[in-house]
Amino acid sequence: MTTCAIIQARTGSTRLPRKVLQDIGGRTMLARVVERARAARLVDEVIVATTVLPEDDAIVAACVALDVRVSRGSELDVLDRYHQAALAARADTVVRITSDCPLLDPALVDELVGRFEAERPDYASNSLDHRYPRGLDAECMTQAALGHAWRAATRPYERVHVTPYLYQNPHLFRLLSVSPPGDHGRHRWTVDTPADLALVRAVWERLGRSDFGWRDVLAVVDGDATIRALNAHVQQKALEEG
């Protein structure tokens, strides 16, 4: 059984263009996400899924430098991009990670994959209940479930966001939610805007190392109101907005 983490990445973000190539502690955000995904013990391979657009040649070049496999596909049909990448990797289990989450915790990825392997649902996520800070999100699905969604999903947001068809149809798929004790969902650690990037950079500088877990980040933001306020005004886009 092969478990492949697929990281979606492109340069065309509307609120923060080329965000995945922005510097965080001396490396690009994409490099930070790749290194943290690779640190998950239960992930066999990491692949970056980018677009065929010329501007995303920069993503390909970055992946060559990181020695990580890259797959190219549709800009807007990200579900198809994931499906094609998973087929190319011959993955039995697909872990979905986004390139704007540089504080991703490898231990949480391992917890998710471990529960997935033990309980064998069609789809599992640590964001179904949204009790982890936004930016630690990871999803896990079978190749069969991903293929089902690829064939059946028709709404634009289902294609852009890859997995809504799975978790919005619990009568068709066996779902598993993995959540922490307590509710930390008020925190925002993903990077969509310059303010988000400022928070992540501040956290990285404060920690001064890369081998941290999510509770180390939590201690920083809970203990420093100035850092916490950096992106407190940022609103998450609705699912249907793309």
Backbone hydrogen bonds, N-H to C=O, Kabsch-Sander energy under -0.5 kcal/mol:
donor,donor_aa,acceptor,acceptor_aa,energy
3,T,1,M,-0.5
4,C,2,T,-0.6
4,C,93,T,-2.7
5,A,45,E,-2.8
6,I,4,C,-0.6
6,I,95,V,-2.9
7,I,5,A,-0.6
7,I,47,I,-3.1
8,Q,6,I,-0.6
8,Q,97,I,-1.7
9,A,49,A,-2.0
18,R,11,T,-2.8
19,K,16,L,-1.3
21,L,18,R,-1.6
22,Q,19,K,-1.7
24,I,27,R,-3.4
27,R,24,I,-1.1
29,M,22,Q,-1.7
30,L,20,V,-2.6
32,R,28,T,-2.1
33,V,29,M,-2.4
34,V,30,L,-2.7
35,E,31,A,-2.6
36,R,32,R,-1.9
37,A,33,V,-2.5
38,R,34,V,-2.6
39,A,35,E,-0.9
40,A,37,A,-1.4
43,V,40,A,-1.2
44,D,3,T,-2.2
44,D,42,L,-0.5
45,E,3,T,-1.3
47,I,5,A,-2.9
48,V,69,R,-2.5
49,A,7,I,-2.7
49,A,47,I,-0.5
50,T,48,V,-0.7
50,T,71,S,-2.5
52,V,73,G,-1.5
56,D,53,L,-1.6
57,D,54,P,-2.1
58,A,55,E,-0.9
60,V,56,D,-1.6
61,A,57,D,-2.6
62,A,58,A,-2.0
63,C,59,I,-2.3
64,V,60,V,-2.3
65,A,61,A,-2.0
66,L,62,A,-1.5
67,D,63,C,-0.7
67,D,64,V,-0.9
68,V,63,C,-2.3
69,R,46,V,-0.7
71,S,48,V,-2.7
73,G,50,T,-1.9
78,V,76,L,-1.7
79,L,159,R,-2.2
81,R,77,D,-1.8
82,Y,78,V,-2.7
83,H,79,L,-2.6
84,Q,80,D,-2.7
85,A,81,R,-1.9
86,A,82,Y,-2.8
87,L,83,H,-2.3
88,A,84,Q,-2.3
89,A,85,A,-1.8
90,R,86,A,-0.6
90,R,87,L,-0.9
91,A,86,A,-2.1
92,D,2,T,-1.9
93,T,2,T,-2.5
94,V,141,M,-3.1
95,V,4,C,-2.8
96,R,94,V,-0.6
96,R,139,E,-2.5
97,I,6,I,-2.2
97,I,95,V,-0.5
99,S,8,Q,-1.8
101,C,98,T,-1.0
104,L,101,C,-1.7
108,L,105,D,-0.9
109,V,105,D,-1.6
110,D,106,P,-2.4
111,E,107,A,-2.2
112,L,108,L,-2.4
113,V,109,V,-2.8
114,G,110,D,-2.8
115,R,111,E,-2.3
116,F,112,L,-2.4
117,E,113,V,-2.7
118,A,114,G,-2.0
119,E,115,R,-2.6
120,R,116,F,-2.2
122,D,174,R,-2.2
123,Y,174,R,-2.0
124,A,140,C,-3.0
125,S,176,L,-2.0
126,N,138,A,-1.8
134,R,187,H,-2.3
136,L,133,P,-1.4
139,E,96,R,-1.6
140,C,124,A,-3.1
141,M,94,V,-2.3
142,T,122,D,-1.8
143,Q,92,D,-2.1
146,L,142,T,-2.3
147,G,143,Q,-2.3
148,H,144,A,-2.2
149,A,145,A,-2.4
150,W,146,L,-2.4
151,R,147,G,-1.9
152,A,148,H,-2.1
153,A,149,A,-2.8
158,E,155,R,-0.8
159,R,155,R,-1.3
159,R,156,P,-0.5
160,V,156,P,-2.2
161,H,157,Y,-2.2
163,T,161,H,-2.6
166,L,163,T,-1.4
167,Y,163,T,-1.7
168,Q,164,P,-2.4
169,N,166,L,-1.2
172,L,169,N,-2.2
173,F,169,N,-1.4
175,L,173,F,-0.7
176,L,123,Y,-1.6
178,V,125,S,-2.5
179,S,177,S,-0.5
184,H,131,R,-3.1
184,H,182,G,-0.5
187,H,184,H,-1.7
189,W,134,R,-4.0
189,W,187,H,-0.5
190,T,134,R,-0.6
191,V,100,D,-2.1
192,D,190,T,-0.6
197,L,193,T,-2.1
198,A,194,P,-2.1
199,L,195,A,-1.8
200,V,196,D,-2.3
201,R,197,L,-2.6
202,A,198,A,-2.1
203,V,199,L,-2.5
204,W,200,V,-2.7
205,E,201,R,-2.5
206,R,202,A,-2.2
207,L,203,V,-2.6
208,G,204,W,-2.4
212,F,210,S,-1.0
216,D,213,G,-0.8
217,V,213,G,-1.4
218,L,214,W,-2.4
219,A,215,R,-2.0
220,V,216,D,-1.5
221,V,217,V,-2.5
222,D,218,L,-2.7
223,G,219,A,-1.2
224,D,220,V,-0.6
228,R,224,D,-2.3
229,A,225,A,-1.8
230,L,227,I,-1.4
231,N,228,R,-0.5
232,A,229,A,-0.8
234,V,231,N,-1.6
241,E,238,A,-1.7
242,G,239,L,-1.5
